[in-house]
Amino acid sequence: MPKPFGELFEFAGPGAFRIRGAGKGPGEFVLVHGIGASAAYFRPLAERLSAAGRVHVIELPGHGKKLEPKRPLSMGEFARATWRVLESVCGESPMLVGHSMGTQVVVEMALQRHSVSRAALLAPTVNERERTVPRQALRLLQDGLIEPWGLKAILARDYALCGPRWWALTLGEMMDHRMEERIRNVEADLLLIAGEKDPTSPPSWSRLLEHAAPHARTAVIKGAPHSLMYRDADEVARLLLEHAGAPVR
């Protein structure tokens, strides 16, 4: 397993959070992971972004090593809880970056705080044409065949720590969230990044969301799977830094 990224901040209590932060510079980035995952799979991307600014990698309640809340949280509740803890560690308008379910949380965060001027959605969920549990399970299995082995090891550990109960409860909230409707009200400048080979969140879905949002564009990474920020960290970092207006190194 890779070494943890940066300095650890922990916020105790129900729905406890873990945040890792590192880097310095004019930019500030908040990375939000997907369902069942932890902060670990963001390490390659976080390291590259930390050369241009401060990076905060969120670990949502019920994920990683933290105890789950007493009930499932909606995407809006995840977003409000994330803002509360971010007030202690970062500025008012960081660039928000979500992956998979984390894109749903980021969209809700942008709707809750109009100070958010830029955000990025990596492999956004859930594709409206395949919004059923059997179809999503099939796509997850298909994606697993093309993901790097290093990522598979990280996710196997993360899913075990998250546990099937919390994963299933969170999946229900994830499936209820309508990204194609919520994104219509996001005023922030959005960058959607899709993996060309991603069966879960194909480029066609990102382009549909692009047309639904007031201010958005889509970038497609050739040959990339769902967890594109792990395998293609260099290219994703380059796109994010361009979107943030930060120097690309």
N, C-alpha and C positions, 0 to 999 in steps of 0.2 A: 504493500500500500504506500502511496506517496505521503511524504511528510505534510503535516497541516500547514496551511497558508497563513502567514502573518500572526499578529497578536490577537488573542482570544478575549472577547468580552461576553459575559454571561449575564442574563437577566432572569432572575428566579421568579417562582410563583406559578400559578396556573397558566398554561400556555407559554411556558418559558422559551426564551430565545437564546441562540448562540450567534454571535457575529464575529467574523475575523476581518481584521483591517490591516492594510499595509500600503506603503507607497507615499509619495509626496509630489506636489506639483499643483498647477492651476486647475486641473480637472478633478472631478469627484464622481465615482461610479458606485452604484448599488446593484449587486447581482442577486437574483432571486431564482432558486432552483425549482425543479418540477416535482410531481407527485412521487412519494416514496424515496426520493433522493436526499442527499445532504449537500453541504458546501463542498465536499471533496472533489466532485467532478469539475468544478469551476477552476481548480488550481492552475492549469495551463493558461487559461485566458486571463485569470486574475494577475498572474505574474507578469504577463505582457502589458496589461493595462496599468499596472503599478509603476511602470517606468514613466508614465505621463501624468499620474495623479493619484489621489487617495482612492483605494478600492475597499468597499465594504461588502463582504460575502455573507448573506443572510442564511440562517438555518431556521426554517419555519417551525412553529409549535407542532409537536408530534412527530418530528422527523429527526434523523440523527440519534443522538443519545438523550434527547429530552423527553420527558413524560408527556403523554398526550393530554389535551384538555378533556373535560368531562363530556363534551358533546362535539360533534363535527362543526367546523367553522366554514362559513361561506367565503367566497373569494373576497367579498367586501370586508368581512371581518378579519381575514388574514391581512388585508391591506391596511385597515385602521390600526391593527396591532403592530404592524411593521413600522408605520409612521411614528407610533408612540416611542418605540425603542430607538429609532433613528434620530430622534430629537436630541438624544444624549451623545451621539457620536459623529454627526455630520451636519453640513449646512442645509439651507432651506431648499435648494433646487439642484440636487444631484441628478446625474443622468441615470435613469432607471433601465435596467437590463434584465429581462425575464426569459427563462427557457421553459418551453412546454407549459405545464400548468402555471409556472411562474409568470408567463405572459398574461394570464388572466388576472393574477394578483397585481401586476404592474399596470394594466389598464384601469383597474379599480383605484389604484394609488393615484394615477394621473387624473382621474375624475374627482378624487377627494381633495387634491391640492392643485390649484391652478398655477402655482409657482413652478410646476414641472414644465419645462420648455422643450425637452427632448427625451425620448425613450426609444428603446429597441426591443423588438419581439423576436426571439430566436425560436423557430419551429413552433409557431403559435397553435394552441388547441382551443376548442375541439372542432375538427372538420365537420361542418353541419351535414354533409352528405353521408357521414358514417358515425353518427352520434348514437351508437348502441354499444353495450358492453361486449357482446360477442365480436363485433367488428373491430372494436378498439383492441381487444385481446389478440385477435388475429394479426393486426398491424404491428402490435408490440412484438409478437413472436417473429414476424418477418424482419422487423428492424434489428432484432437481436442477432440475426444471422450475419449482418454486415457491420455491426459495431466492433471496435477494437477490443481485443481481449483485456487490455488494461482497464477499460471502462466497465466491461462485464464484471470484473472482480470487484470494482468499487460499488457498483449497483447491487450486486448480490449481498454485500455486507450491509448496504444502506437499507435495502428492502427487509432484511432480517431484523434490523434495529427498529424500523418503522412498525413492522408487524402487520399481519393480514387484516386485523380488525380496523385499525386506523386507516390503512390504505383503502379499504373498501368504503368506509364512511366518507373519506375525502374524495374518492372517485365519484360518489353520488353528487357531491357539491360541484365538482368539476364538470360533470355532465349537464348539470342544471344551468350552468353559466352560459349565456349566449354572447359569445365574443362578437359575432357579426352585428349584433344590435348595440352592444355597449360601446364598441369602438367608434360608432357614428358621432358620439358626443365628446370624444377626446380632442382637445385643441392643441395638444403638444405635437411637435414635429416627430413623426414616427418612422423608424427604419425597421422593416420586416426582413429577416434573413431566413431563407429556406434552403434546405439541403436537396440537391437534385434527386438523390436516391431515397429520400425520406418517405416511407409508406404511410406514416402516421399523420404528418403535416406536409403534404406535397406542395410544390411551388404554386399550383393552381389555387390552393386555399389561401396562401399568402396574398396572391394577386387579387382575389376576391375581397379580402379584408382591406387591401390597399385602396381599392375603389370605394369602399364603404366609409373609410376614414376621411376627415377633412384635409389632413396634411400627412401624407405617407408615401413611401416608395419601397419597392421590393428589390432585394439583391439575392441571387441564387448562387450557391457555391457548388461547383461542379463535383459530382461524385460523392457528395457528403450525405451521411445518414442523419437520423434524428438528433443525435448528440453532437452536432457539428462544432460546438464550441470546444469540444475535447479533441477531436481528431484534427480539426482545421483551426486551431487556436490563433495561428498567425494571421490568417485571412479574416477571421471574425474580428480580431483586435484591430486590424487595419480599417475595416469598415466602420467599427464603432468609433475609432479615433477621428476618422473623417467626419462622421456624423456629429461628433461632439465639437468639432472645430479645433481639435488638439493636434499638435505636431505628430506626424507619423514617423516613427524611428525604425 
